[in-house]
Amino acid sequence: MIKKSIALAIAASAMSLGSQANAAEFEVTITNLTSGVYFTPVIVSAHSPDVAMFNVATHASPELQAIAEGGDISSMAALLESVGASVGNSEGLLAPGATATVTVNSSDINSVLSLTSMLLPTNDGFMGLNSIALHNNGGETSYYFARGYDAGTEGNDELVGSGAPGEPGFPAPPPVVASGTGTGGTGIHVEAEGFITVHRGVLGDLDPNGGPSDINAAVHRWNNPVARIGVTMVGGDNGDGPSAVANLSGSVYSSTALELFWQPAVSSDSVVVGYEVRRNGDLVASIDGLSFFEEGLNPGTEYTYNVRAIDANGAAGEYETVVLTTNAN
């Protein structure tokens, strides 16, 4: 759901259109850790911290209800996109043990990640990860474990039904039916909680043609966590990157030789591992020292040198410039 400060979220999204200094692409992998439960299409979003898909112990939004009861992510996607969030989703049902990959883009404003999908077979259960911080991880993968939650919008009668919001029962597409769901259950008579909780799991029974539940207790029982989430930055800016080099200067030794000198740059996200030197726009050296000597130049000629730092993440700093003229013959 969207938090109460919806106006703040919209303002933040508007700011993000002009502030992309830390824009980056993240690859999100979702692995189904259950042995018999399917995930409906997973919606993944990089969004502002002022926005949330859900919050435990609060009422579920209509957008979350549509996901938790029927796997419909369209209204949640539209709502997130309306406040400037980056949204992606997997395709089809994610089978037990299977992995899906979704890509989203972060920015200065869209700095946290959330995802969710319906758990099948359940009445209003969903898998979710809520507002984890997106960090520059230099290509390394950060792993998280996602729980199953109960949206609290429908009583868990454990009977096959339409899956439409506000109507009892859970949807049973062919792969779920093939996994062993039953028919003819009398239902488990419980009231909807009215707020989002950590899911207690399903009960089920072993009668495929009756009993209290249409859920197969031997197949569809599950415990938390239900998913493993891997988050990897695969493109874009590597954080702020290194600073510019300090005190770039040079000495001309003759008509054909000169040397550049500078003080080290620093990186807020990593360590500086080297420096690039360009002469008149052409790359002439990649070195790890703080000076560059060059000879074989033309006499009485002006040369423009640019120097920038490179850090261990591959991020580059801004170029500093010095202009030197070799001595005449």
Phi and psi in degrees as GROMACS dihedral restraints (atoms count N, CA, C in turn):
[ dihedral_restraints ]
;  ai    aj    ak    al  type     phi  dphi    fc
    3     4     5     6     1   -87.9    20    10
    4     5     6     7     1   135.0    20    10
    6     7     8     9     1   -64.0    20    10
    7     8     9    10     1   170.4    20    10
    9    10    11    12     1   -60.8    20    10
   10    11    12    13     1   -33.2    20    10
   12    13    14    15     1   -81.8    20    10
   13    14    15    16     1    58.3    20    10
   15    16    17    18     1   -64.0    20    10
   16    17    18    19     1   -35.3    20    10
   18    19    20    21     1   -63.5    20    10
   19    20    21    22     1   -39.9    20    10
   21    22    23    24     1   -64.1    20    10
   22    23    24    25     1   -39.0    20    10
   24    25    26    27     1   -64.8    20    10
   25    26    27    28     1   -40.1    20    10
   27    28    29    30     1   -66.7    20    10
   28    29    30    31     1   -40.1    20    10
   30    31    32    33     1   -63.0    20    10
   31    32    33    34     1   -40.8    20    10
   33    34    35    36     1   -63.7    20    10
   34    35    36    37     1   -39.8    20    10
   36    37    38    39     1   -67.1    20    10
   37    38    39    40     1   -35.3    20    10
   39    40    41    42     1   -65.1    20    10
   40    41    42    43     1   -38.4    20    10
   42    43    44    45     1   -63.0    20    10
   43    44    45    46     1   -33.8    20    10
   45    46    47    48     1   -66.2    20    10
   46    47    48    49     1   -23.3    20    10
   48    49    50    51     1   -65.4    20    10
   49    50    51    52     1   -26.8    20    10
   51    52    53    54     1  -109.8    20    10
   52    53    54    55     1     9.5    20    10
   54    55    56    57     1  -136.0    20    10
   55    56    57    58     1    91.5    20    10
   57    58    59    60     1  -122.7    20    10
   58    59    60    61     1    26.7    20    10
   60    61    62    63     1   -60.9    20    10
   61    62    63    64     1   -31.3    20    10
   63    64    65    66     1  -110.7    20    10
   64    65    66    67     1    30.2    20    10
   66    67    68    69     1   -62.9    20    10
   67    68    69    70     1   137.4    20    10
   69    70    71    72     1  -154.3    20    10
   70    71    72    73     1   154.5    20    10
   72    73    74    75     1  -102.1    20    10
   73    74    75    76     1   132.2    20    10
   75    76    77    78     1  -119.5    20    10
   76    77    78    79     1   135.5    20    10
   78    79    80    81     1  -101.0    20    10
   79    80    81    82     1   123.5    20    10
   81    82    83    84     1  -114.0    20    10
   82    83    84    85     1   120.1    20    10
   84    85    86    87     1  -106.1    20    10
   85    86    87    88     1   134.3    20    10
   87    88    89    90     1  -118.0    20    10
   88    89    90    91     1   118.9    20    10
   90    91    92    93     1  -112.1    20    10
   91    92    93    94     1   124.6    20    10
   93    94    95    96     1   -76.3    20    10
   94    95    96    97     1   113.6    20    10
   96    97    98    99     1   -90.6    20    10
   97    98    99   100     1    -2.2    20    10
   99   100   101   102     1   -82.7    20    10
  100   101   102   103     1   166.1    20    10
  102   103   104   105     1   -98.7    20    10
  103   104   105   106     1   -12.7    20    10
  105   106   107   108     1  -151.1    20    10
  106   107   108   109     1    13.8    20    10
  108   109   110   111     1  -112.6    20    10
  109   110   111   112     1   139.9    20    10
  111   112   113   114     1  -101.2    20    10
  112   113   114   115     1   148.7    20    10
  114   115   116   117     1  -102.6    20    10
  115   116   117   118     1   134.4    20    10
  117   118   119   120     1   -71.8    20    10
  118   119   120   121     1   173.0    20    10
  120   121   122   123     1   -48.4    20    10
  121   122   123   124     1   130.6    20    10
  123   124   125   126     1   -88.3    20    10
  124   125   126   127     1   125.7    20    10
  126   127   128   129     1   -94.8    20    10
  127   128   129   130     1   129.4    20    10
  129   130   131   132     1  -122.9    20    10
  130   131   132   133     1   137.6    20    10
  132   133   134   135     1  -143.7    20    10
  133   134   135   136     1   135.3    20    10
  135   136   137   138     1   -96.7    20    10
  136   137   138   139     1   123.0    20    10
  138   139   140   141     1  -146.4    20    10
  139   140   141   142     1   175.0    20    10
  141   142   143   144     1   -69.4    20    10
  142   143   144   145     1   148.8    20    10
  144   145   146   147     1   -62.2    20    10
  145   146   147   148     1   -15.4    20    10
  147   148   149   150     1   -80.1    20    10
  148   149   150   151     1     0.9    20    10
  150   151   152   153     1  -122.1    20    10
  151   152   153   154     1   146.0    20    10
  153   154   155   156     1  -145.1    20    10
  154   155   156   157     1   140.4    20    10
  156   157   158   159     1   -70.3    20    10
  157   158   159   160     1   -35.5    20    10
  159   160   161   162     1  -159.7    20    10
  160   161   162   163     1   160.1    20    10
  162   163   164   165     1  -139.1    20    10
  163   164   165   166     1   128.5    20    10
  165   166   167   168     1   -61.9    20    10
  166   167   168   169     1   145.5    20    10
  168   169   170   171     1    71.5    20    10
  169   170   171   172     1    18.2    20    10
  171   172   173   174     1  -124.3    20    10
  172   173   174   175     1   165.5    20    10
  174   175   176   177     1   -67.9    20    10
  175   176   177   178     1   140.3    20    10
  177   178   179   180     1   -72.1    20    10
  178   179   180   181     1   141.1    20    10
  180   181   182   183     1   -72.6    20    10
  181   182   183   184     1   161.4    20    10
  183   184   185   186     1   -57.7    20    10
  184   185   186   187     1   -33.5    20    10
  186   187   188   189     1   -66.8    20    10
  187   188   189   190     1   -40.9    20    10
  189   190   191   192     1   -70.3    20    10
  190   191   192   193     1   -38.6    20    10
  192   193   194   195     1   -57.8    20    10
  193   194   195   196     1   -41.0    20    10
  195   196   197   198     1   -62.6    20    10
  196   197   198   199     1   -34.6    20    10
  198   199   200   201     1   -73.3    20    10
  199   200   201   202     1   -49.6    20    10
  201   202   203   204     1   -69.0    20    10
  202   203   204   205     1   -27.8    20    10
  204   205   206   207     1   -98.8    20    10
  205   206   207   208     1   -23.4    20    10
  207   208   209   210     1  -142.5    20    10
  208   209   210   211     1    -0.5    20    10
  210   211   212   213     1    76.4    20    10
  211   212   213   214     1    16.0    20    10
  213   214   215   216     1   -88.6    20    10
  214   215   216   217     1   111.9    20    10
  216   217   218   219     1   -97.0    20    10
  217   218   219   220     1    -1.4    20    10
  219   220   221   222     1   -64.2    20    10
  220   221   222   223     1   -43.4    20    10
  222   223   224   225     1   -71.0    20    10
  223   224   225   226     1   -35.5    20    10
  225   226   227   228     1   -65.7    20    10
  226   227   228   229     1   -41.8    20    10
  228   229   230   231     1   -61.7    20    10
  229   230   231   232     1   -44.1    20    10
  231   232   233   234     1   -64.1    20    10
  232   233   234   235     1   -39.9    20    10
  234   235   236   237     1   -66.4    20    10
  235   236   237   238     1   -44.2    20    10
  237   238   239   240     1   -64.5    20    10
  238   239   240   241     1   -43.6    20    10
  240   241   242   243     1   -64.4    20    10
  241   242   243   244     1   -28.8    20    10
  243   244   245   246     1   -68.5    20    10
  244   245   246   247     1   -20.2    20    10
  246   247   248   249     1  -108.1    20    10
  247   248   249   250     1    20.8    20    10
  249   250   251   252     1    84.5    20    10
  250   251   252   253     1    10.1    20    10
  252   253   254   255     1   -75.0    20    10
  253   254   255   256     1   154.3    20    10
  255   256   257   258     1   -90.6    20    10
  256   257   258   259     1   127.9    20    10
  258   259   260   261     1  -128.8    20    10
  259   260   261   262     1   137.6    20    10
  261   262   263   264     1  -142.2    20    10
  262   263   264   265     1   168.7    20    10
  264   265   266   267     1  -154.1    20    10
  265   266   267   268     1   154.6    20    10
  267   268   269   270     1   -80.4    20    10
  268   269   270   271     1   171.5    20    10
  270   271   272   273     1  -113.4    20    10
  271   272   273   274     1   138.8    20    10
  273   274   275   276     1    68.5    20    10
  274   275   276   277     1  -171.3    20    10
  276   277   278   279     1   -81.0    20    10
  277   278   279   280     1   140.3    20    10
  279   280   281   282     1   -99.1    20    10
  280   281   282   283     1   111.8    20    10
  282   283   284   285     1   -74.7    20    10
  283   284   285   286     1   161.2    20    10
  285   286   287   288     1   -54.4    20    10
  286   287   288   289     1   132.6    20    10
  288   289   290   291     1    81.7    20    10
  289   290   291   292     1    -7.7    20    10
  291   292   293   294     1   -88.6    20    10
  292   293   294   295     1   163.0    20    10
  294   295   296   297     1  -128.3    20    10
  295   296   297   298     1   139.0    20    10
  297   298   299   300     1  -123.1    20    10
  298   299   300   301     1   153.6    20    10
  300   301   302   303     1  -125.2    20    10
  301   302   303   304     1   132.7    20    10
  303   304   305   306     1  -131.0    20    10
  304   305   306   307     1   142.0    20    10
  306   307   308   309     1  -113.8    20    10
  307   308   309   310     1   133.6    20    10
  309   310   311   312     1  -134.8    20    10
  310   311   312   313     1   164.0    20    10
  312   313   314   315     1  -115.1    20    10
  313   314   315   316     1   132.7    20    10
  315   316   317   318     1   -96.4    20    10
  316   317   318   319     1   171.7    20    10
  318   319   320   321     1  -155.1    20    10
  319   320   321   322     1  -176.3    20    10
  321   322   323   324     1   -56.6    20    10
  322   323   324   325     1   -36.6    20    10
  324   325   326   327     1   -87.4    20    10
  325   326   327   328     1   -48.2    20    10
  327   328   329   330     1   -82.9    20    10
  328   329   330   331     1    77.9    20    10
  330   331   332   333     1  -109.8    20    10
  331   332   333   334     1     2.8    20    10
  333   334   335   336     1  -127.3    20    10
  334   335   336   337     1   160.2    20    10
  336   337   338   339     1  -123.3    20    10
  337   338   339   340     1   136.6    20    10
  339   340   341   342     1  -135.7    20    10
  340   341   342   343     1   157.5    20    10
  342   343   344   345     1  -155.8    20    10
  343   344   345   346     1   158.6    20    10
  345   346   347   348     1  -163.1    20    10
  346   347   348   349     1   159.2    20    10
  348   349   350   351     1  -163.0    20    10
  349   350   351   352     1   160.9    20    10
  351   352   353   354     1   -75.7    20    10
  352   353   354   355     1   146.3    20    10
  354   355   356   357     1   -97.3    20    10
  355   356   357   358     1   124.8    20    10
  357   358   359   360     1  -117.9    20    10
  358   359   360   361     1   130.9    20    10
  360   361   362   363     1   -94.5    20    10
  361   362   363   364     1   118.9    20    10
  363   364   365   366     1  -144.4    20    10
  364   365   366   367     1   162.9    20    10
  366   367   368   369     1   -74.4    20    10
  367   368   369   370     1   -50.5    20    10
  369   370   371   372     1  -147.5    20    10
  370   371   372   373     1    41.1    20    10
  372   373   374   375     1   -92.3    20    10
  373   374   375   376     1   144.7    20    10
  375   376   377   378     1  -142.4    20    10
  376   377   378   379     1   150.8    20    10
  378   379   380   381     1   -90.3    20    10
  379   380   381   382     1   137.1    20    10
  381   382   383   384     1  -152.5    20    10
  382   383   384   385     1   150.2    20    10
  384   385   386   387     1  -133.3    20    10
  385   386   387   388     1   128.3    20    10
  387   388   389   390     1  -119.0    20    10
  388   389   390   391     1   110.8    20    10
  390   391   392   393     1    55.4    20    10
  391   392   393   394     1    54.9    20    10
  393   394   395   396     1   -85.2    20    10
  394   395   396   397     1   144.5    20    10
  396   397   398   399     1   -70.9    20    10
  397   398   399   400     1   136.8    20    10
  399   400   401   402     1   -91.8    20    10
  400   401   402   403     1   119.8    20    10
  402   403   404   405     1  -113.9    20    10
  403   404   405   406     1   152.0    20    10
  405   406   407   408     1   -70.5    20    10
  406   407   408   409     1   106.9    20    10
  408   409   410   411     1  -108.0    20    10
  409   410   411   412     1    15.0    20    10
  411   412   413   414     1    56.9    20    10
  412   413   414   415     1    32.7    20    10
  414   415   416   417     1    88.0    20    10
  415   416   417   418     1    -9.3    20    10
  417   418   419   420     1   -80.4    20    10
  418   419   420   421     1   152.0    20    10
  420   421   422   423     1   -97.7    20    10
  421   422   423   424     1   129.0    20    10
  423   424   425   426     1   -96.5    20    10
  424   425   426   427     1   136.0    20    10
  426   427   428   429     1  -112.3    20    10
  427   428   429   430     1   143.4    20    10
  429   430   431   432     1  -136.5    20    10
  430   431   432   433     1   154.1    20    10
  432   433   434   435     1  -112.1    20    10
  433   434   435   436     1   131.2    20    10
  435   436   437   438     1  -103.7    20    10
  436   437   438   439     1   138.2    20    10
  438   439   440   441     1   -89.6    20    10
  439   440   441   442     1   167.2    20    10
  441   442   443   444     1   -94.2    20    10
  442   443   444   445     1   136.4    20    10
  444   445   446   447     1  -122.3    20    10
  445   446   447   448     1   157.8    20    10
  447   448   449   450     1  -108.1    20    10
  448   449   450   451     1   121.9    20    10
  450   451   452   453     1   -68.6    20    10
  451   452   453   454     1   -19.2    20    10
  453   454   455   456     1    72.4    20    10
  454   455   456   457     1    16.5    20    10
  456   457   458   459     1   -98.1    20    10
  457   458   459   460     1   -10.8    20    10
  459   460   461   462     1  -146.8    20    10
  460   461   462   463     1   140.0    20    10
  462   463   464   465     1   -65.3    20    10
  463   464   465   466     1   139.3    20    10
  465   466   467   468     1   -83.2    20    10
  466   467   468   469     1    72.9    20    10
  468   469   470   471     1   -76.9    20    10
  469   470   471   472     1   -14.9    20    10
  471   472   473   474     1    60.2    20    10
  472   473   474   475     1    37.3    20    10
  474   475   476   477     1  -115.8    20    10
  475   476   477   478     1   146.3    20    10
  477   478   479   480     1   -64.1    20    10
  478   479   480   481     1   134.3    20    10
  480   481   482   483     1  -150.9    20    10
  481   482   483   484     1  -158.3    20    10
  483   484   485   486     1   -78.8    20    10
  484   485   486   487     1   -31.5    20    10
  486   487   488   489     1    82.1    20    10
  487   488   489   490     1     1.7    20    10
  489   490   491   492     1   -77.2    20    10
  490   491   492   493     1   142.5    20    10
  492   493   494   495     1   -55.4    20    10
  493   494   495   496     1   132.2    20    10
  495   496   497   498     1    87.7    20    10
  496   497   498   499     1    -8.1    20    10
  498   499   500   501     1  -108.6    20    10
  499   500   501   502     1   140.2    20    10
  501   502   503   504     1   -70.2    20    10
  502   503   504   505     1   158.3    20    10
  504   505   506   507     1    96.1    20    10
  505   506   507   508     1   160.9    20    10
  507   508   509   510     1  -111.1    20    10
  508   509   510   511     1   148.7    20    10
  510   511   512   513     1   -70.4    20    10
  511   512   513   514     1   151.5    20    10
  513   514   515   516     1  -136.5    20    10
  514   515   516   517     1    77.8    20    10
  516   517   518   519     1   -65.1    20    10
  517   518   519   520     1   164.4    20    10
  519   520   521   522     1   -50.9    20    10
  520   521   522   523     1   -44.5    20    10
  522   523   524   525     1   -62.3    20    10
  523   524   525   526     1   -32.8    20    10
  525   526   527   528     1   -72.9    20    10
  526   527   528   529     1   -41.9    20    10
  528   529   530   531     1   -59.8    20    10
  529   530   531   532     1   -42.5    20    10
  531   532   533   534     1   -64.5    20    10
  532   533   534   535     1   -21.9    20    10
  534   535   536   537     1   -78.0    20    10
  535   536   537   538     1    -8.5    20    10
  537   538   539   540     1   120.3    20    10
  538   539   540   541     1    19.9    20    10
  540   541   542   543     1   -66.9    20    10
  541   542   543   544     1   148.7    20    10
  543   544   545   546     1  -100.5    20    10
  544   545   546   547     1  -171.2    20    10
  546   547   548   549     1  -140.6    20    10
  547   548   549   550     1   164.0    20    10
  549   550   551   552     1    77.2    20    10
  550   551   552   553     1    14.8    20    10
  552   553   554   555     1   -67.9    20    10
  553   554   555   556     1   151.8    20    10
  555   556   557   558     1   -85.6    20    10
  556   557   558   559     1   -16.7    20    10
  558   559   560   561     1    96.0    20    10
  559   560   561   562     1   147.1    20    10
  561   562   563   564     1  -100.4    20    10
  562   563   564   565     1   117.5    20    10
  564   565   566   567     1   -89.9    20    10
  565   566   567   568     1    98.5    20    10
  567   568   569   570     1  -136.7    20    10
  568   569   570   571     1   156.7    20    10
  570   571   572   573     1   -92.3    20    10
  571   572   573   574     1   151.9    20    10
  573   574   575   576     1   -65.3    20    10
  574   575   576   577     1   141.1    20    10
  576   577   578   579     1   -67.8    20    10
  577   578   579   580     1   -33.5    20    10
  579   580   581   582     1    90.3    20    10
  580   581   582   583     1    -3.9    20    10
  582   583   584   585     1  -155.0    20    10
  583   584   585   586     1   162.8    20    10
  585   586   587   588     1   -77.3    20    10
  586   587   588   589     1   131.0    20    10
  588   589   590   591     1  -132.6    20    10
  589   590   591   592     1   165.3    20    10
  591   592   593   594     1   -67.8    20    10
  592   593   594   595     1   130.8    20    10
  594   595   596   597     1   -68.6    20    10
  595   596   597   598     1   138.8    20    10
  597   598   599   600     1   -88.3    20    10
  598   599   600   601     1     1.6    20    10
  600   601   602   603     1    87.8    20    10
  601   602   603   604     1   176.0    20    10
  603   604   605   606     1  -104.6    20    10
  604   605   606   607     1   161.7    20    10
  606   607   608   609     1   -93.4    20    10
  607   608   609   610     1   -61.3    20    10
  609   610   611   612     1    72.0    20    10
  610   611   612   613     1   178.1    20    10
  612   613   614   615     1  -153.3    20    10
  613   614   615   616     1  -177.1    20    10
  615   616   617   618     1  -111.8    20    10
  616   617   618   619     1    14.5    20    10
  618   619   620   621     1  -102.6    20    10
  619   620   621   622     1   110.1    20    10
  621   622   623   624     1   -73.0    20    10
  622   623   624   625     1   -14.3    20    10
  624   625   626   627     1  -123.7    20    10
  625   626   627   628     1    18.6    20    10
  627   628   629   630     1   179.5    20    10
  628   629   630   631     1  -144.6    20    10
  630   631   632   633     1    74.4    20    10
  631   632   633   634     1  -177.1    20    10
  633   634   635   636     1   -76.6    20    10
  634   635   636   637     1   -22.4    20    10
  636   637   638   639     1  -129.7    20    10
  637   638   639   640     1   149.9    20    10
  639   640   641   642     1   -94.4    20    10
  640   641   642   643     1     4.9    20    10
  642   643   644   645     1   -95.9    20    10
  643   644   645   646     1   136.4    20    10
  645   646   647   648     1   -83.1    20    10
  646   647   648   649     1   112.5    20    10
  648   649   650   651     1   -64.9    20    10
  649   650   651   652     1   -25.9    20    10
  651   652   653   654     1   -80.1    20    10
  652   653   654   655     1   -17.8    20    10
  654   655   656   657     1  -112.8    20    10
  655   656   657   658     1   -43.6    20    10
  657   658   659   660     1  -101.4    20    10
  658   659   660   661     1     1.9    20    10
  660   661   662   663     1   -68.1    20    10
  661   662   663   664     1   144.2    20    10
  663   664   665   666     1  -151.1    20    10
  664   665   666   667     1   159.6    20    10
  666   667   668   669     1  -126.8    20    10
  667   668   669   670     1   160.3    20    10
  669   670   671   672     1   -80.1    20    10
  670   671   672   673     1   150.0    20    10
  672   673   674   675     1   -79.9    20    10
  673   674   675   676     1   163.1    20    10
  675   676   677   678     1  -108.1    20    10
  676   677   678   679     1   -14.3    20    10
  678   679   680   681     1  -146.6    20    10
  679   680   681   682     1   150.2    20    10
  681   682   683   684     1  -111.2    20    10
  682   683   684   685     1   130.4    20    10
  684   685   686   687     1  -115.0    20    10
  685   686   687   688     1   125.0    20    10
  687   688   689   690     1  -108.5    20    10
  688   689   690   691     1   133.4    20    10
  690   691   692   693     1  -125.4    20    10
  691   692   693   694     1   120.3    20    10
  693   694   695   696     1  -131.5    20    10
  694   695   696   697     1   130.3    20    10
  696   697   698   699     1   -79.3    20    10
  697   698   699   700     1   121.4    20    10
  699   700   701   702     1  -115.1    20    10
  700   701   702   703     1    -5.8    20    10
  702   703   704   705     1  -169.7    20    10
  703   704   705   706     1   164.7    20    10
  705   706   707   708     1    99.4    20    10
  706   707   708   709     1  -166.0    20    10
  708   709   710   711     1   -70.3    20    10
  709   710   711   712     1   140.7    20    10
  711   712   713   714     1   -92.3    20    10
  712   713   714   715     1    74.1    20    10
  714   715   716   717     1    63.8    20    10
  715   716   717   718     1  -149.3    20    10
  717   718   719   720     1   -77.2    20    10
  718   719   720   721     1   -21.0    20    10
  720   721   722   723     1    71.9    20    10
  721   722   723   724     1  -176.0    20    10
  723   724   725   726     1   -76.5    20    10
  724   725   726   727     1   158.6    20    10
  726   727   728   729     1   -76.0    20    10
  727   728   729   730     1   172.5    20    10
  729   730   731   732     1   -72.2    20    10
  730   731   732   733     1   154.1    20    10
  732   733   734   735     1   -65.7    20    10
  733   734   735   736     1   154.8    20    10
  735   736   737   738     1  -106.7    20    10
  736   737   738   739     1   146.6    20    10
  738   739   740   741     1    55.7    20    10
  739   740   741   742     1    46.1    20    10
  741   742   743   744     1   -67.3    20    10
  742   743   744   745     1   128.2    20    10
  744   745   746   747     1  -148.9    20    10
  745   746   747   748     1   179.0    20    10
  747   748   749   750     1  -154.8    20    10
  748   749   750   751     1   159.5    20    10
  750   751   752   753     1  -128.0    20    10
  751   752   753   754     1   132.0    20    10
  753   754   755   756     1   -96.5    20    10
  754   755   756   757     1   123.3    20    10
  756   757   758   759     1   -96.3    20    10
  757   758   759   760     1   -27.3    20    10
  759   760   761   762     1  -164.4    20    10
  760   761   762   763     1  -166.1    20    10
  762   763   764   765     1   -76.7    20    10
  763   764   765   766     1    -9.7    20    10
  765   766   767   768     1  -132.2    20    10
  766   767   768   769     1    -1.0    20    10
  768   769   770   771     1  -137.3    20    10
  769   770   771   772     1   145.1    20    10
  771   772   773   774     1  -154.3    20    10
  772   773   774   775     1   171.7    20    10
  774   775   776   777     1  -144.5    20    10
  775   776   777   778     1   140.9    20    10
  777   778   779   780     1  -102.9    20    10
  778   779   780   781     1   149.5    20    10
  780   781   782   783     1  -137.5    20    10
  781   782   783   784     1   146.5    20    10
  783   784   785   786     1  -156.0    20    10
  784   785   786   787     1   163.3    20    10
  786   787   788   789     1   -96.0    20    10
  787   788   789   790     1   153.5    20    10
  789   790   791   792     1   -64.6    20    10
  790   791   792   793     1   148.2    20    10
  792   793   794   795     1   -87.4    20    10
  793   794   795   796     1   166.1    20    10
  795   796   797   798     1  -129.2    20    10
  796   797   798   799     1   154.2    20    10
  798   799   800   801     1  -121.9    20    10
  799   800   801   802     1   130.5    20    10
  801   802   803   804     1   -75.9    20    10
  802   803   804   805     1   -18.8    20    10
  804   805   806   807     1  -110.2    20    10
  805   806   807   808     1   -13.2    20    10
  807   808   809   810     1  -158.1    20    10
  808   809   810   811     1  -150.6    20    10
  810   811   812   813     1  -125.0    20    10
  811   812   813   814     1   144.7    20    10
  813   814   815   816     1   -75.5    20    10
  814   815   816   817     1   128.7    20    10
  816   817   818   819     1  -114.0    20    10
  817   818   819   820     1    -8.5    20    10
  819   820   821   822     1   179.9    20    10
  820   821   822   823     1   179.4    20    10
  822   823   824   825     1  -137.5    20    10
  823   824   825   826     1   141.5    20    10
  825   826   827   828     1  -102.0    20    10
  826   827   828   829     1   137.0    20    10
  828   829   830   831     1  -119.8    20    10
  829   830   831   832     1   128.3    20    10
  831   832   833   834     1  -119.8    20    10
  832   833   834   835     1   140.2    20    10
  834   835   836   837     1  -116.0    20    10
  835   836   837   838     1   119.1    20    10
  837   838   839   840     1    51.0    20    10
  838   839   840   841     1    37.1    20    10
  840   841   842   843     1    92.5    20    10
  841   842   843   844     1   -13.6    20    10
  843   844   845   846     1   -96.6    20    10
  844   845   846   847     1   135.8    20    10
  846   847   848   849     1   -69.2    20    10
  847   848   849   850     1   122.5    20    10
  849   850   851   852     1  -116.5    20    10
  850   851   852   853     1   -13.8    20    10
  852   853   854   855     1  -163.5    20    10
  853   854   855   856     1   145.5    20    10
  855   856   857   858     1  -127.4    20    10
  856   857   858   859     1   109.3    20    10
  858   859   860   861     1  -132.9    20    10
  859   860   861   862     1   164.4    20    10
  861   862   863   864     1  -108.2    20    10
  862   863   864   865     1     5.6    20    10
  864   865   866   867     1   -94.7    20    10
  865   866   867   868     1  -171.7    20    10
  867   868   869   870     1  -115.9    20    10
  868   869   870   871     1    22.5    20    10
  870   871   872   873     1  -154.2    20    10
  871   872   873   874     1   160.6    20    10
  873   874   875   876     1  -144.1    20    10
  874   875   876   877     1   121.3    20    10
  876   877   878   879     1  -104.2    20    10
  877   878   879   880     1   133.9    20    10
  879   880   881   882     1  -136.7    20    10
  880   881   882   883     1   138.5    20    10
  882   883   884   885     1  -132.6    20    10
  883   884   885   886     1   175.6    20    10
  885   886   887   888     1    82.8    20    10
  886   887   888   889     1    18.8    20    10
  888   889   890   891     1   -84.0    20    10
  889   890   891   892     1   170.7    20    10
  891   892   893   894     1   -85.9    20    10
  892   893   894   895     1   141.3    20    10
  894   895   896   897     1   -65.5    20    10
  895   896   897   898     1   147.6    20    10
  897   898   899   900     1    56.9    20    10
  898   899   900   901     1    36.1    20    10
  900   901   902   903     1  -120.5    20    10
  901   902   903   904     1   137.9    20    10
  903   904   905   906     1   -86.2    20    10
  904   905   906   907     1   132.0    20    10
  906   907   908   909     1  -125.5    20    10
  907   908   909   910     1   136.0    20    10
  909   910   911   912     1  -104.0    20    10
  910   911   912   913     1   121.7    20    10
  912   913   914   915     1  -111.7    20    10
  913   914   915   916     1   137.8    20    10
  915   916   917   918     1  -121.6    20    10
  916   917   918   919     1   136.0    20    10
  918   919   920   921     1  -130.6    20    10
  919   920   921   922     1   133.8    20    10
  921   922   923   924     1  -140.5    20    10
  922   923   924   925     1   158.0    20    10
  924   925   926   927     1   -94.0    20    10
  925   926   927   928     1   151.4    20    10
  927   928   929   930     1  -125.1    20    10
  928   929   930   931     1   131.6    20    10
  930   931   932   933     1  -101.4    20    10
  931   932   933   934     1   177.7    20    10
  933   934   935   936     1   -65.4    20    10
  934   935   936   937     1   -18.4    20    10
  936   937   938   939     1   -85.2    20    10
  937   938   939   940     1    -3.8    20    10
  939   940   941   942     1    88.1    20    10
  940   941   942   943     1     2.0    20    10
  942   943   944   945     1   -76.2    20    10
  943   944   945   946     1   146.2    20    10
  945   946   947   948     1  -115.3    20    10
  946   947   948   949     1   143.9    20    10
  948   949   950   951     1   -84.2    20    10
  949   950   951   952     1   179.3    20    10
  951   952   953   954     1   -74.7    20    10
  952   953   954   955     1   148.2    20    10
  954   955   956   957     1   -73.4    20    10
  955   956   957   958     1   139.2    20    10
  957   958   959   960     1  -105.4    20    10
  958   959   960   961     1   151.7    20    10
  960   961   962   963     1  -127.6    20    10
  961   962   963   964     1   140.3    20    10
  963   964   965   966     1  -138.8    20    10
  964   965   966   967     1   141.8    20    10
  966   967   968   969     1  -114.4    20    10
  967   968   969   970     1   125.8    20    10
  969   970   971   972     1  -128.4    20    10
  970   971   972   973     1   147.8    20    10
  972   973   974   975     1  -123.9    20    10
  973   974   975   976     1   124.1    20    10
  975   976   977   978     1   -67.3    20    10
  976   977   978   979     1   155.8    20    10
  978   979   980   981     1   -67.4    20    10
  979   980   981   982     1   149.5    20    10
  981   982   983   984     1   -76.9    20    10
  982   983   984   985     1   158.2    20    10
